[in-house]
């Protein structure tokens, strides 16, 4: 159990520093390129562990599973994480970290409609409080026409919604194969799909269409440009440590504690990320951001309590059934 809490602390630190590292190198790389590098290397680290788990359980992926992981990889890596990386160009790292941590808020209604999961009063209250926190951070009364922060906030909300969608539709495979296996293969197929899109962006007609539409960022996406001795340490940190070892540590935390306990990581992040951003890259924490963080932490706490009660209820039901 103590080992599990160590993994939780390691994961929380790695995940909370992710946006900061991405912010530092954001202008050196194309957003799609950086997302591909990050998840491809991360997948290569997770994949051998996932294979070993499948072999230990004497399980094999079927054609249907591969198609499913191609879908979840597309939603997570290609769609959600592209929105996520784009948001970092326009918002403070701390804002991105805090708002993305709200993705469980979107999981609740999606799980209700798609999986027919029960929604409790605590779930509804957590959604209301968390949305209040998001509005606090958005600070609509101070937004002006042409403010790029609005675009960044729109991107991060889209990233959070699509990541929540990925979480909900991936639940069945996570229950069957385990979270690490589902994540590893989603990352692997998602990054390979992104590689195909990067290569397609160099086809003249495709590049011309994007450029004519004002979407130059998706035309002629580089693969290795920007990698230098100056940027390499951060690329290694983002890809190997945060994406690869961070997720490994998270799943080890789940194995040594429980899924509910390990989820504390995502409640620590909204508080820790702004502090790290203040210390490491000197981002200021405005009154509205601080107020939003407090609301989101409260909403996250309510979600944690609701999940804990649900897990306890399921355990009691299983014991009665036995």
Long-range contacts (C-beta under 8 A, 24 or more apart in sequence): 1-256, 1-257, 3-256, 4-252, 4-253, 4-255, 4-256, 4-257, 4-261, 4-262, 5-253, 5-257, 7-249, 7-250, 7-252, 7-253, 7-256, 7-262, 8-253, 8-257, 8-261, 8-262, 8-264, 8-265, 8-268, 10-249, 11-246, 11-249, 11-250, 11-253, 11-262, 11-265, 12-264, 12-265, 12-268, 12-269, 12-272, 13-272, 14-241, 14-242, 14-245, 14-246, 14-249, 15-242, 15-246, 15-250, 15-265, 15-266, 15-269, 16-97, 16-268, 16-269, 16-272, 16-273, 16-276, 17-242, 17-273, 17-276, 17-280, 18-97, 18-238, 18-242, 18-246, 19-88, 19-93, 19-94, 19-96, 19-97, 19-100, 19-273, 19-277, 20-93, 20-273, 20-276, 20-277, 20-280, 20-281, 21-234, 21-237, 21-238, 21-242, 22-85, 22-88, 22-93, 22-238, 23-88, 23-92, 23-93, 23-96, 23-281, 24-234, 24-281, 25-226, 25-231, 25-234, 25-235, 25-238, 26-85, 26-88, 26-89, 27-89, 28-226, 28-231, 29-222, 29-225, 29-226, 29-231, 30-217, 30-221, 30-222, 30-225, 30-226, 31-82, 31-85, 31-86, 31-88, 31-89, 31-217, 32-82, 32-85, 32-194, 32-197, 32-198, 32-201, 32-217, 32-218, 32-221, 33-198, 33-221, 33-222, 33-223, 33-225, 33-226, 34-85, 34-238, 35-77, 35-81, 35-82, 35-84, 35-85, 35-194, 36-191, 36-194, 36-195, 36-198, 36-223, 37-235, 37-239, 38-81, 38-238, 38-239, 38-242, 38-243, 39-77, 39-81, 39-187, 39-190, 39-191, 39-194, 39-243, 40-188, 40-191, 40-192, 40-194, 40-195, 40-239, 41-239, 41-240, 41-243, 41-244, 42-187, 42-239, 42-240, 42-242, 42-243, 42-244, 42-247, 43-184, 43-187, 43-188, 43-190, 43-191, 44-188, 44-244, 45-240, 45-243, 45-244, 45-245, 45-248, 46-180, 46-183, 46-184, 46-187, 46-188, 46-244, 46-247, 46-248, 47-184, 47-185, 47-188, 49-180, 49-184, 49-248, 50-180, 50-181, 50-183, 50-184, 50-185, 53-177, 53-178, 53-180, 53-181, 54-177, 54-181, 59-177, 61-185, 65-173, 65-177, 65-185, 66-185, 66-189, 68-173, 69-173, 69-182, 69-185, 69-186, 69-188, 69-189, 70-189, 70-193, 71-169, 72-166, 72-169, 72-170, 72-173, 72-182, 72-186, 72-189, 72-190, 73-185, 73-186, 73-187, 73-188, 73-189, 73-190, 73-191, 73-192, 73-193, 74-189, 74-190, 74-193, 75-162, 75-165, 75-166, 75-169, 76-162, 76-163, 76-166, 76-170, 76-186, 76-187, 76-190, 77-186, 77-187, 77-190, 77-191, 77-193, 77-194, 78-190, 78-193, 78-194, 78-197, 79-162, 80-158, 80-159, 80-162, 80-163, 80-165, 80-166, 81-159, 81-190, 83-155, 83-156, 83-158, 83-159, 83-162, 84-155, 84-156, 84-159, 84-163, 86-152, 86-155, 86-217, 87-152, 87-153, 87-155, 87-156, 87-159, 88-152, 89-152, 90-148, 90-149, 90-151, 90-152, 90-155, 91-149, 91-152, 91-153, 91-155, 91-156, 92-277, 92-283, 93-273, 93-277, 93-281, 93-283, 94-273, 94-274, 94-277, 94-278, 94-283, 94-285, 94-289, 95-137, 95-149, 95-152, 95-153, 95-156, 95-289, 96-152, 96-156, 97-269, 97-270, 97-273, 97-274, 97-277, 98-133, 98-137, 98-270, 98-273, 98-274, 98-289, 98-292, 98-293, 98-296, 99-134, 99-137, 99-153, 99-156, 99-157, 99-160, 100-156, 100-159, 100-160, 100-163, 101-266, 101-267, 101-269, 101-270, 101-273, 101-296, 101-300, 102-130, 102-133, 102-134, 102-160, 102-296, 102-299, 103-160, 103-161, 103-163, 103-164, 103-167, 104-164, 104-266, 104-300, 104-303, 105-130, 105-131, 105-160, 105-164, 105-299, 105-303, 106-160, 106-161, 106-164, 106-165, 107-164, 107-167, 107-168, 108-303, 110-164, 110-165, 110-168, 111-168, 111-171, 114-168, 114-169, 115-168, 115-171, 118-310, 120-306, 120-309, 120-310, 122-302, 122-303, 122-305, 122-306, 122-309, 123-302, 123-303, 123-306, 125-302, 126-299, 126-300, 126-302, 126-303, 126-306, 127-299, 128-299, 129-295, 129-296, 129-298, 129-299, 129-302, 130-295, 130-296, 130-299, 130-300, 130-303, 132-295, 132-299, 133-291, 133-292, 133-293, 133-294, 133-295, 133-296, 133-298, 133-299, 134-292, 134-296, 135-292, 136-288, 136-289, 136-291, 136-292, 136-295, 137-288, 137-289, 137-292, 137-293, 139-286, 139-288, 142-288, 178-251, 179-251, 179-254, 179-259, 180-247, 180-248, 180-251, 183-247, 183-251, 187-243, 197-221, 198-223, 258-311, 259-311, 260-304, 260-307, 260-308, 260-311, 263-304, 263-307, 264-304, 266-300, 267-297, 267-300, 267-301, 267-303, 267-304, 270-296, 270-297, 270-300, 271-297
